């Protein structure tokens, strides 16, 4: 963590909050994690679209994907 609190210290701080404050904190953390994941998905989509435009994206069937994955594992 950026402020050098260890995990147990964070838990201790959270336990000192009221139940209402804990619920608000949990909701805030949940929403922030969702937004972070959405941003990751959006970045992946952008990268995929760019790869398609540049012609560097791999295309194929599920069978092609399986074969490609098996070839990578055997190297």
HTML snippet that shows the backbone in 3Dmol.js (N, CA, C, O; Angstrom):
<script src="https://3Dmol.org/build/3Dmol-min.js"></script>
<div id="view" style="width:600px;height:400px;position:relative"></div>
<script>
const pdb = `
ATOM      1  N   UNK A   1       0.834  -1.191   0.000  1.00  0.00           N
ATOM      2  CA  UNK A   1       0.000   0.000   0.000  1.00  0.00           C
ATOM      3  C   UNK A   1       0.869   1.242   0.000  1.00  0.00           C
ATOM      4  O   UNK A   1       2.003   1.226   0.480  1.00  0.00           O
ATOM      5  N   UNK A   2       0.335   2.296  -0.534  1.00  0.00           N
ATOM      6  CA  UNK A   2       1.151   3.492  -0.696  1.00  0.00           C
ATOM      7  C   UNK A   2       1.464   4.187   0.623  1.00  0.00           C
ATOM      8  O   UNK A   2       2.467   4.895   0.712  1.00  0.00           O
ATOM      9  N   UNK A   3       0.647   4.009   1.638  1.00  0.00           N
ATOM     10  CA  UNK A   3       0.906   4.699   2.903  1.00  0.00           C
ATOM     11  C   UNK A   3       1.502   3.771   3.962  1.00  0.00           C
ATOM     12  O   UNK A   3       1.467   4.076   5.154  1.00  0.00           O
ATOM     13  N   UNK A   4       2.041   2.656   3.525  1.00  0.00           N
ATOM     14  CA  UNK A   4       2.776   1.726   4.386  1.00  0.00           C
ATOM     15  C   UNK A   4       1.956   1.099   5.512  1.00  0.00           C
ATOM     16  O   UNK A   4       2.533   0.630   6.493  1.00  0.00           O
ATOM     17  N   UNK A   5       0.630   1.077   5.401  1.00  0.00           N
ATOM     18  CA  UNK A   5      -0.183   0.343   6.369  1.00  0.00           C
ATOM     19  C   UNK A   5      -0.159  -1.127   5.991  1.00  0.00           C
ATOM     20  O   UNK A   5      -0.331  -1.475   4.823  1.00  0.00           O
ATOM     21  N   UNK A   6       0.053  -1.981   6.968  1.00  0.00           N
ATOM     22  CA  UNK A   6      -0.006  -3.396   6.628  1.00  0.00           C
ATOM     23  C   UNK A   6      -1.461  -3.859   6.649  1.00  0.00           C
ATOM     24  O   UNK A   6      -2.344  -3.155   7.139  1.00  0.00           O
ATOM     25  N   UNK A   7      -1.686  -5.021   6.122  1.00  0.00           N
ATOM     26  CA  UNK A   7      -3.039  -5.544   5.948  1.00  0.00           C
ATOM     27  C   UNK A   7      -3.788  -5.628   7.276  1.00  0.00           C
ATOM     28  O   UNK A   7      -4.954  -5.241   7.360  1.00  0.00           O
ATOM     29  N   UNK A   8      -3.126  -6.127   8.300  1.00  0.00           N
ATOM     30  CA  UNK A   8      -3.780  -6.262   9.598  1.00  0.00           C
ATOM     31  C   UNK A   8      -4.159  -4.892  10.160  1.00  0.00           C
ATOM     32  O   UNK A   8      -5.211  -4.754  10.785  1.00  0.00           O
ATOM     33  N   UNK A   9      -3.323  -3.885   9.947  1.00  0.00           N
ATOM     34  CA  UNK A   9      -3.632  -2.533  10.424  1.00  0.00           C
ATOM     35  C   UNK A   9      -4.877  -1.991   9.727  1.00  0.00           C
ATOM     36  O   UNK A   9      -5.693  -1.310  10.348  1.00  0.00           O
ATOM     37  N   UNK A  10      -5.019  -2.292   8.453  1.00  0.00           N
ATOM     38  CA  UNK A  10      -6.208  -1.863   7.713  1.00  0.00           C
ATOM     39  C   UNK A  10      -7.443  -2.552   8.280  1.00  0.00           C
ATOM     40  O   UNK A  10      -8.473  -1.909   8.487  1.00  0.00           O
ATOM     41  N   UNK A  11      -7.348  -3.842   8.529  1.00  0.00           N
ATOM     42  CA  UNK A  11      -8.472  -4.586   9.115  1.00  0.00           C
ATOM     43  C   UNK A  11      -8.842  -3.988  10.473  1.00  0.00           C
ATOM     44  O   UNK A  11     -10.021  -3.803  10.775  1.00  0.00           O
ATOM     45  N   UNK A  12      -7.842  -3.692  11.277  1.00  0.00           N
ATOM     46  CA  UNK A  12      -8.106  -3.096  12.590  1.00  0.00           C
ATOM     47  C   UNK A  12      -8.825  -1.760  12.452  1.00  0.00           C
ATOM     48  O   UNK A  12      -9.751  -1.468  13.209  1.00  0.00           O
ATOM     49  N   UNK A  13      -8.405  -0.957  11.496  1.00  0.00           N
ATOM     50  CA  UNK A  13      -9.056   0.345  11.276  1.00  0.00           C
ATOM     51  C   UNK A  13     -10.507   0.171  10.836  1.00  0.00           C
ATOM     52  O   UNK A  13     -11.394   0.887  11.299  1.00  0.00           O
ATOM     53  N   UNK A  14     -10.740  -0.789   9.934  1.00  0.00           N
ATOM     54  CA  UNK A  14     -12.091  -1.030   9.448  1.00  0.00           C
ATOM     55  C   UNK A  14     -12.983  -1.515  10.583  1.00  0.00           C
ATOM     56  O   UNK A  14     -14.148  -1.124  10.669  1.00  0.00           O
ATOM     57  N   UNK A  15     -12.449  -2.354  11.445  1.00  0.00           N
ATOM     58  CA  UNK A  15     -13.245  -2.866  12.559  1.00  0.00           C
ATOM     59  C   UNK A  15     -13.627  -1.765  13.546  1.00  0.00           C
ATOM     60  O   UNK A  15     -14.595  -1.913  14.291  1.00  0.00           O
ATOM     61  N   UNK A  16     -12.887  -0.681  13.558  1.00  0.00           N
ATOM     62  CA  UNK A  16     -13.217   0.433  14.441  1.00  0.00           C
ATOM     63  C   UNK A  16     -14.356   1.289  13.894  1.00  0.00           C
ATOM     64  O   UNK A  16     -14.928   2.098  14.624  1.00  0.00           O
ATOM     65  N   UNK A  17     -14.690   1.116  12.619  1.00  0.00           N
ATOM     66  CA  UNK A  17     -15.793   1.862  12.020  1.00  0.00           C
ATOM     67  C   UNK A  17     -17.126   1.300  12.483  1.00  0.00           C
ATOM     68  O   UNK A  17     -17.218   0.145  12.898  1.00  0.00           O
ATOM     69  N   UNK A  18     -18.151   2.127  12.408  1.00  0.00           N
ATOM     70  CA  UNK A  18     -19.499   1.637  12.703  1.00  0.00           C
ATOM     71  C   UNK A  18     -19.929   0.691  11.585  1.00  0.00           C
ATOM     72  O   UNK A  18     -19.319   0.658  10.516  1.00  0.00           O
ATOM     73  N   UNK A  19     -20.992  -0.079  11.846  1.00  0.00           N
ATOM     74  CA  UNK A  19     -21.492  -0.994  10.815  1.00  0.00           C
ATOM     75  C   UNK A  19     -21.900  -0.227   9.565  1.00  0.00           C
ATOM     76  O   UNK A  19     -21.645  -0.676   8.448  1.00  0.00           O
ATOM     77  N   UNK A  20     -22.525   0.917   9.747  1.00  0.00           N
ATOM     78  CA  UNK A  20     -22.948   1.733   8.608  1.00  0.00           C
ATOM     79  C   UNK A  20     -21.734   2.199   7.805  1.00  0.00           C
ATOM     80  O   UNK A  20     -21.753   2.155   6.574  1.00  0.00           O
ATOM     81  N   UNK A  21     -20.692   2.641   8.483  1.00  0.00           N
ATOM     82  CA  UNK A  21     -19.482   3.080   7.800  1.00  0.00           C
ATOM     83  C   UNK A  21     -18.799   1.916   7.088  1.00  0.00           C
ATOM     84  O   UNK A  21     -18.281   2.075   5.983  1.00  0.00           O
ATOM     85  N   UNK A  22     -18.800   0.750   7.723  1.00  0.00           N
ATOM     86  CA  UNK A  22     -18.224  -0.435   7.083  1.00  0.00           C
ATOM     87  C   UNK A  22     -18.995  -0.787   5.819  1.00  0.00           C
ATOM     88  O   UNK A  22     -18.400  -1.095   4.786  1.00  0.00           O
ATOM     89  N   UNK A  23     -20.329  -0.740   5.905  1.00  0.00           N
ATOM     90  CA  UNK A  23     -21.149  -1.029   4.727  1.00  0.00           C
ATOM     91  C   UNK A  23     -20.860  -0.043   3.607  1.00  0.00           C
ATOM     92  O   UNK A  23     -20.743  -0.433   2.445  1.00  0.00           O
ATOM     93  N   UNK A  24     -20.742   1.241   3.956  1.00  0.00           N
ATOM     94  CA  UNK A  24     -20.429   2.262   2.951  1.00  0.00           C
ATOM     95  C   UNK A  24     -19.056   2.012   2.339  1.00  0.00           C
ATOM     96  O   UNK A  24     -18.880   2.152   1.129  1.00  0.00           O
ATOM     97  N   UNK A  25     -18.086   1.643   3.168  1.00  0.00           N
ATOM     98  CA  UNK A  25     -16.740   1.353   2.685  1.00  0.00           C
ATOM     99  C   UNK A  25     -16.751   0.157   1.734  1.00  0.00           C
ATOM    100  O   UNK A  25     -16.135   0.203   0.670  1.00  0.00           O
ATOM    101  N   UNK A  26     -17.449  -0.910   2.116  1.00  0.00           N
ATOM    102  CA  UNK A  26     -17.519  -2.097   1.267  1.00  0.00           C
ATOM    103  C   UNK A  26     -18.157  -1.773  -0.079  1.00  0.00           C
ATOM    104  O   UNK A  26     -17.689  -2.241  -1.116  1.00  0.00           O
ATOM    105  N   UNK A  27     -19.222  -0.975  -0.069  1.00  0.00           N
ATOM    106  CA  UNK A  27     -19.876  -0.592  -1.320  1.00  0.00           C
ATOM    107  C   UNK A  27     -18.942   0.244  -2.185  1.00  0.00           C
ATOM    108  O   UNK A  27     -18.871   0.055  -3.399  1.00  0.00           O
ATOM    109  N   UNK A  28     -18.227   1.167  -1.554  1.00  0.00           N
ATOM    110  CA  UNK A  28     -17.281   2.007  -2.283  1.00  0.00           C
ATOM    111  C   UNK A  28     -16.183   1.157  -2.920  1.00  0.00           C
ATOM    112  O   UNK A  28     -15.850   1.346  -4.090  1.00  0.00           O
ATOM    113  N   UNK A  29     -15.629   0.234  -2.162  1.00  0.00           N
ATOM    114  CA  UNK A  29     -14.581  -0.652  -2.688  1.00  0.00           C
ATOM    115  C   UNK A  29     -15.130  -1.488  -3.837  1.00  0.00           C
ATOM    116  O   UNK A  29     -14.473  -1.645  -4.866  1.00  0.00           O
ATOM    117  N   UNK A  30     -16.332  -2.024  -3.661  1.00  0.00           N
ATOM    118  CA  UNK A  30     -16.952  -2.842  -4.704  1.00  0.00           C
ATOM    119  C   UNK A  30     -17.136  -2.037  -5.991  1.00  0.00           C
ATOM    120  O   UNK A  30     -16.813  -2.511  -7.080  1.00  0.00           O
ATOM    121  N   UNK A  31     -17.657  -0.819  -5.858  1.00  0.00           N
ATOM    122  CA  UNK A  31     -17.877   0.025  -7.035  1.00  0.00           C
ATOM    123  C   UNK A  31     -16.568   0.385  -7.719  1.00  0.00           C
ATOM    124  O   UNK A  31     -16.487   0.393  -8.948  1.00  0.00           O
ATOM    125  N   UNK A  32     -15.548   0.681  -6.933  1.00  0.00           N
ATOM    126  CA  UNK A  32     -14.246   1.028  -7.517  1.00  0.00           C
ATOM    127  C   UNK A  32     -13.628  -0.162  -8.235  1.00  0.00           C
ATOM    128  O   UNK A  32     -13.007   0.004  -9.284  1.00  0.00           O
ATOM    129  N   UNK A  33     -13.789  -1.362  -7.681  1.00  0.00           N
ATOM    130  CA  UNK A  33     -13.262  -2.562  -8.347  1.00  0.00           C
ATOM    131  C   UNK A  33     -13.993  -2.808  -9.661  1.00  0.00           C
ATOM    132  O   UNK A  33     -13.381  -3.191 -10.658  1.00  0.00           O
ATOM    133  N   UNK A  34     -15.302  -2.586  -9.659  1.00  0.00           N
ATOM    134  CA  UNK A  34     -16.088  -2.749 -10.882  1.00  0.00           C
ATOM    135  C   UNK A  34     -15.619  -1.752 -11.936  1.00  0.00           C
ATOM    136  O   UNK A  34     -15.423  -2.123 -13.093  1.00  0.00           O
ATOM    137  N   UNK A  35     -15.438  -0.501 -11.548  1.00  0.00           N
ATOM    138  CA  UNK A  35     -14.986   0.512 -12.492  1.00  0.00           C
ATOM    139  C   UNK A  35     -13.587   0.201 -13.019  1.00  0.00           C
ATOM    140  O   UNK A  35     -13.310   0.409 -14.200  1.00  0.00           O
ATOM    141  N   UNK A  36     -12.709  -0.294 -12.152  1.00  0.00           N
ATOM    142  CA  UNK A  36     -11.359  -0.660 -12.582  1.00  0.00           C
ATOM    143  C   UNK A  36     -11.427  -1.784 -13.601  1.00  0.00           C
ATOM    144  O   UNK A  36     -10.725  -1.753 -14.612  1.00  0.00           O
ATOM    145  N   UNK A  37     -12.271  -2.777 -13.341  1.00  0.00           N
ATOM    146  CA  UNK A  37     -12.410  -3.900 -14.275  1.00  0.00           C
ATOM    147  C   UNK A  37     -12.996  -3.432 -15.605  1.00  0.00           C
ATOM    148  O   UNK A  37     -12.575  -3.894 -16.665  1.00  0.00           O
ATOM    149  N   UNK A  38     -13.963  -2.519 -15.554  1.00  0.00           N
ATOM    150  CA  UNK A  38     -14.535  -1.975 -16.794  1.00  0.00           C
ATOM    151  C   UNK A  38     -13.469  -1.262 -17.612  1.00  0.00           C
ATOM    152  O   UNK A  38     -13.426  -1.388 -18.836  1.00  0.00           O
ATOM    153  N   UNK A  39     -12.613  -0.514 -16.930  1.00  0.00           N
ATOM    154  CA  UNK A  39     -11.528   0.187 -17.629  1.00  0.00           C
ATOM    155  C   UNK A  39     -10.571  -0.816 -18.273  1.00  0.00           C
ATOM    156  O   UNK A  39     -10.113  -0.600 -19.395  1.00  0.00           O
ATOM    157  N   UNK A  40     -10.266  -1.908 -17.573  1.00  0.00           N
ATOM    158  CA  UNK A  40      -9.402  -2.955 -18.131  1.00  0.00           C
ATOM    159  C   UNK A  40     -10.041  -3.583 -19.366  1.00  0.00           C
ATOM    160  O   UNK A  40      -9.370  -3.812 -20.372  1.00  0.00           O
ATOM    161  N   UNK A  41     -11.339  -3.858 -19.285  1.00  0.00           N
ATOM    162  CA  UNK A  41     -12.052  -4.458 -20.420  1.00  0.00           C
ATOM    163  C   UNK A  41     -12.052  -3.497 -21.601  1.00  0.00           C
ATOM    164  O   UNK A  41     -11.844  -3.914 -22.740  1.00  0.00           O
ATOM    165  N   UNK A  42     -12.284  -2.212 -21.338  1.00  0.00           N
ATOM    166  CA  UNK A  42     -12.284  -1.213 -22.406  1.00  0.00           C
ATOM    167  C   UNK A  42     -10.909  -1.121 -23.062  1.00  0.00           C
ATOM    168  O   UNK A  42     -10.811  -1.011 -24.284  1.00  0.00           O
ATOM    169  N   UNK A  43      -9.850  -1.167 -22.258  1.00  0.00           N
ATOM    170  CA  UNK A  43      -8.500  -1.127 -22.813  1.00  0.00           C
ATOM    171  C   UNK A  43      -8.227  -2.360 -23.659  1.00  0.00           C
ATOM    172  O   UNK A  43      -7.639  -2.255 -24.735  1.00  0.00           O
ATOM    173  N   UNK A  44      -8.651  -3.532 -23.184  1.00  0.00           N
ATOM    174  CA  UNK A  44      -8.482  -4.755 -23.967  1.00  0.00           C
ATOM    175  C   UNK A  44      -9.233  -4.671 -25.285  1.00  0.00           C
ATOM    176  O   UNK A  44      -8.726  -5.105 -26.319  1.00  0.00           O
ATOM    177  N   UNK A  45     -10.434  -4.116 -25.255  1.00  0.00           N
ATOM    178  CA  UNK A  45     -11.222  -3.967 -26.475  1.00  0.00           C
ATOM    179  C   UNK A  45     -10.533  -3.021 -27.451  1.00  0.00           C
ATOM    180  O   UNK A  45     -10.474  -3.292 -28.651  1.00  0.00           O
ATOM    181  N   UNK A  46     -10.019  -1.923 -26.938  1.00  0.00           N
ATOM    182  CA  UNK A  46      -9.300  -0.960 -27.781  1.00  0.00           C
ATOM    183  C   UNK A  46      -8.074  -1.615 -28.408  1.00  0.00           C
ATOM    184  O   UNK A  46      -7.817  -1.453 -29.601  1.00  0.00           O
ATOM    185  N   UNK A  47      -7.320  -2.354 -27.598  1.00  0.00           N
ATOM    186  CA  UNK A  47      -6.132  -3.039 -28.118  1.00  0.00           C
ATOM    187  C   UNK A  47      -6.497  -4.060 -29.179  1.00  0.00           C
ATOM    188  O   UNK A  47      -5.795  -4.205 -30.180  1.00  0.00           O
ATOM    189  N   UNK A  48      -7.606  -4.775 -28.958  1.00  0.00           N
ATOM    190  CA  UNK A  48      -8.053  -5.767 -29.929  1.00  0.00           C
ATOM    191  C   UNK A  48      -8.470  -5.104 -31.234  1.00  0.00           C
ATOM    192  O   UNK A  48      -8.120  -5.579 -32.314  1.00  0.00           O
ATOM    193  N   UNK A  49      -9.218  -4.004 -31.136  1.00  0.00           N
ATOM    194  CA  UNK A  49      -9.631  -3.289 -32.348  1.00  0.00           C
ATOM    195  C   UNK A  49      -8.426  -2.747 -33.107  1.00  0.00           C
ATOM    196  O   UNK A  49      -8.395  -2.783 -34.337  1.00  0.00           O
ATOM    197  N   UNK A  50      -7.435  -2.244 -32.376  1.00  0.00           N
ATOM    198  CA  UNK A  50      -6.218  -1.756 -33.022  1.00  0.00           C
ATOM    199  C   UNK A  50      -5.479  -2.896 -33.718  1.00  0.00           C
ATOM    200  O   UNK A  50      -4.977  -2.725 -34.829  1.00  0.00           O
ATOM    201  N   UNK A  51      -5.413  -4.053 -33.069  1.00  0.00           N
ATOM    202  CA  UNK A  51      -4.758  -5.213 -33.682  1.00  0.00           C
ATOM    203  C   UNK A  51      -5.491  -5.641 -34.944  1.00  0.00           C
ATOM    204  O   UNK A  51      -4.864  -6.032 -35.929  1.00  0.00           O
ATOM    205  N   UNK A  52      -6.812  -5.567 -34.915  1.00  0.00           N
ATOM    206  CA  UNK A  52      -7.590  -5.908 -36.109  1.00  0.00           C
ATOM    207  C   UNK A  52      -7.289  -4.926 -37.242  1.00  0.00           C
ATOM    208  O   UNK A  52      -7.105  -5.328 -38.391  1.00  0.00           O
ATOM    209  N   UNK A  53      -7.241  -3.635 -36.904  1.00  0.00           N
ATOM    210  CA  UNK A  53      -6.953  -2.615 -37.930  1.00  0.00           C
ATOM    211  C   UNK A  53      -5.560  -2.797 -38.508  1.00  0.00           C
ATOM    212  O   UNK A  53      -5.354  -2.597 -39.705  1.00  0.00           O
ATOM    213  N   UNK A  54      -4.597  -3.176 -37.666  1.00  0.00           N
ATOM    214  CA  UNK A  54      -3.220  -3.344 -38.115  1.00  0.00           C
ATOM    215  C   UNK A  54      -2.984  -4.701 -38.774  1.00  0.00           C
ATOM    216  O   UNK A  54      -1.941  -4.932 -39.386  1.00  0.00           O
ATOM    217  N   UNK A  55      -3.964  -5.594 -38.644  1.00  0.00           N
ATOM    218  CA  UNK A  55      -3.834  -6.921 -39.222  1.00  0.00           C
ATOM    219  C   UNK A  55      -2.956  -7.855 -38.411  1.00  0.00           C
ATOM    220  O   UNK A  55      -2.483  -8.868 -38.925  1.00  0.00           O
ATOM    221  N   UNK A  56      -2.734  -7.521 -37.140  1.00  0.00           N
ATOM    222  CA  UNK A  56      -1.886  -8.370 -36.298  1.00  0.00           C
ATOM    223  C   UNK A  56      -2.682  -9.300 -35.393  1.00  0.00           C
ATOM    224  O   UNK A  56      -2.096 -10.106 -34.669  1.00  0.00           O
ATOM    225  N   UNK A  57      -3.990  -9.203 -35.421  1.00  0.00           N
ATOM    226  CA  UNK A  57      -4.835 -10.062 -34.583  1.00  0.00           C
ATOM    227  C   UNK A  57      -4.928 -11.445 -35.212  1.00  0.00           C
ATOM    228  O   UNK A  57      -5.025 -11.573 -36.433  1.00  0.00           O
ATOM    229  N   UNK A  58      -4.898 -12.462 -34.389  1.00  0.00           N
ATOM    230  CA  UNK A  58      -5.082 -13.825 -34.886  1.00  0.00           C
ATOM    231  C   UNK A  58      -6.571 -14.095 -35.032  1.00  0.00           C
ATOM    232  O   UNK A  58      -7.377 -13.671 -34.205  1.00  0.00           O
ATOM    233  N   UNK A  59      -6.918 -14.801 -36.084  1.00  0.00           N
ATOM    234  CA  UNK A  59      -8.304 -15.192 -36.328  1.00  0.00           C
ATOM    235  C   UNK A  59      -8.343 -16.684 -36.575  1.00  0.00           C
ATOM    236  O   UNK A  59      -7.372 -17.286 -37.033  1.00  0.00           O
ATOM    237  N   UNK A  60      -9.492 -17.270 -36.262  1.00  0.00           N
ATOM    238  CA  UNK A  60      -9.654 -18.689 -36.545  1.00  0.00           C
ATOM    239  C   UNK A  60     -10.816 -19.276 -35.783  1.00  0.00           C
ATOM    240  O   UNK A  60     -11.588 -18.576 -35.128  1.00  0.00           O
ATOM    241  N   UNK A  61     -10.914 -20.572 -35.890  1.00  0.00           N
ATOM    242  CA  UNK A  61     -11.980 -21.304 -35.223  1.00  0.00           C
ATOM    243  C   UNK A  61     -11.520 -21.717 -33.830  1.00  0.00           C
ATOM    244  O   UNK A  61     -10.370 -21.497 -33.451  1.00  0.00           O
ATOM    245  N   UNK A  62     -12.425 -22.310 -33.084  1.00  0.00           N
ATOM    246  CA  UNK A  62     -12.082 -22.844 -31.764  1.00  0.00           C
ATOM    247  C   UNK A  62     -11.021 -23.927 -31.924  1.00  0.00           C
ATOM    248  O   UNK A  62     -10.100 -24.023 -31.114  1.00  0.00           O
ATOM    249  N   UNK A  63     -11.150 -24.728 -32.954  1.00  0.00           N
ATOM    250  CA  UNK A  63     -10.161 -25.779 -33.208  1.00  0.00           C
ATOM    251  C   UNK A  63      -8.782 -25.168 -33.471  1.00  0.00           C
ATOM    252  O   UNK A  63      -7.766 -25.691 -33.013  1.00  0.00           O
ATOM    253  N   UNK A  64      -8.756 -24.055 -34.213  1.00  0.00           N
ATOM    254  CA  UNK A  64      -7.491 -23.366 -34.463  1.00  0.00           C
ATOM    255  C   UNK A  64      -6.885 -22.856 -33.153  1.00  0.00           C
ATOM    256  O   UNK A  64      -5.677 -22.957 -32.937  1.00  0.00           O
ATOM    257  N   UNK A  65      -7.726 -22.316 -32.294  1.00  0.00           N
ATOM    258  CA  UNK A  65      -7.263 -21.807 -31.005  1.00  0.00           C
ATOM    259  C   UNK A  65      -6.685 -22.936 -30.166  1.00  0.00           C
ATOM    260  O   UNK A  65      -5.609 -22.796 -29.584  1.00  0.00           O
ATOM    261  N   UNK A  66      -7.400 -24.060 -30.102  1.00  0.00           N
ATOM    262  CA  UNK A  66      -6.907 -25.211 -29.337  1.00  0.00           C
ATOM    263  C   UNK A  66      -5.561 -25.679 -29.866  1.00  0.00           C
ATOM    264  O   UNK A  66      -4.641 -25.948 -29.094  1.00  0.00           O
ATOM    265  N   UNK A  67      -5.452 -25.773 -31.175  1.00  0.00           N
ATOM    266  CA  UNK A  67      -4.196 -26.221 -31.786  1.00  0.00           C
ATOM    267  C   UNK A  67      -3.076 -25.238 -31.472  1.00  0.00           C
ATOM    268  O   UNK A  67      -1.954 -25.646 -31.173  1.00  0.00           O
ATOM    269  N   UNK A  68      -3.374 -23.959 -31.539  1.00  0.00           N
ATOM    270  CA  UNK A  68      -2.379 -22.926 -31.245  1.00  0.00           C
ATOM    271  C   UNK A  68      -1.930 -23.006 -29.787  1.00  0.00           C
ATOM    272  O   UNK A  68      -0.739 -22.900 -29.495  1.00  0.00           O
ATOM    273  N   UNK A  69      -2.876 -23.192 -28.884  1.00  0.00           N
ATOM    274  CA  UNK A  69      -2.537 -23.291 -27.462  1.00  0.00           C
ATOM    275  C   UNK A  69      -1.715 -24.543 -27.177  1.00  0.00           C
ATOM    276  O   UNK A  69      -0.763 -24.501 -26.398  1.00  0.00           O
ATOM    277  N   UNK A  70      -2.083 -25.657 -27.810  1.00  0.00           N
ATOM    278  CA  UNK A  70      -1.329 -26.892 -27.604  1.00  0.00           C
ATOM    279  C   UNK A  70       0.082 -26.785 -28.163  1.00  0.00           C
ATOM    280  O   UNK A  70       1.023 -27.310 -27.569  1.00  0.00           O
ATOM    281  N   UNK A  71       0.242 -26.110 -29.301  1.00  0.00           N
ATOM    282  CA  UNK A  71       1.567 -25.900 -29.873  1.00  0.00           C
ATOM    283  C   UNK A  71       2.435 -25.063 -28.937  1.00  0.00           C
ATOM    284  O   UNK A  71       3.623 -25.346 -28.786  1.00  0.00           O
ATOM    285  N   UNK A  72       1.855 -24.025 -28.297  1.00  0.00           N
ATOM    286  CA  UNK A  72       2.600 -23.169 -27.377  1.00  0.00           C
ATOM    287  C   UNK A  72       3.048 -23.948 -26.148  1.00  0.00           C
ATOM    288  O   UNK A  72       4.139 -23.714 -25.629  1.00  0.00           O
ATOM    289  N   UNK A  73       2.216 -24.870 -25.679  1.00  0.00           N
ATOM    290  CA  UNK A  73       2.546 -25.632 -24.478  1.00  0.00           C
ATOM    291  C   UNK A  73       3.652 -26.655 -24.731  1.00  0.00           C
ATOM    292  O   UNK A  73       4.371 -27.025 -23.803  1.00  0.00           O
ATOM    293  N   UNK A  74       3.792 -27.107 -25.947  1.00  0.00           N
ATOM    294  CA  UNK A  74       4.776 -28.136 -26.262  1.00  0.00           C
ATOM    295  C   UNK A  74       6.163 -27.587 -26.480  1.00  0.00           C
ATOM    296  O   UNK A  74       7.119 -28.362 -26.526  1.00  0.00           O
ATOM    297  N   UNK A  75       6.317 -26.280 -26.616  1.00  0.00           N
ATOM    298  CA  UNK A  75       7.629 -25.672 -26.880  1.00  0.00           C
ATOM    299  C   UNK A  75       8.456 -25.560 -25.651  1.00  0.00           C
ATOM    300  O   UNK A  75       9.584 -25.070 -25.708  1.00  0.00           O
TER     301      UNK A  75
END
`;
const viewer = $3Dmol.createViewer("view");
viewer.addModel(pdb, "pdb");
viewer.setStyle({}, {cartoon: {color: "spectrum"}});
viewer.zoomTo();
viewer.render();
</script>
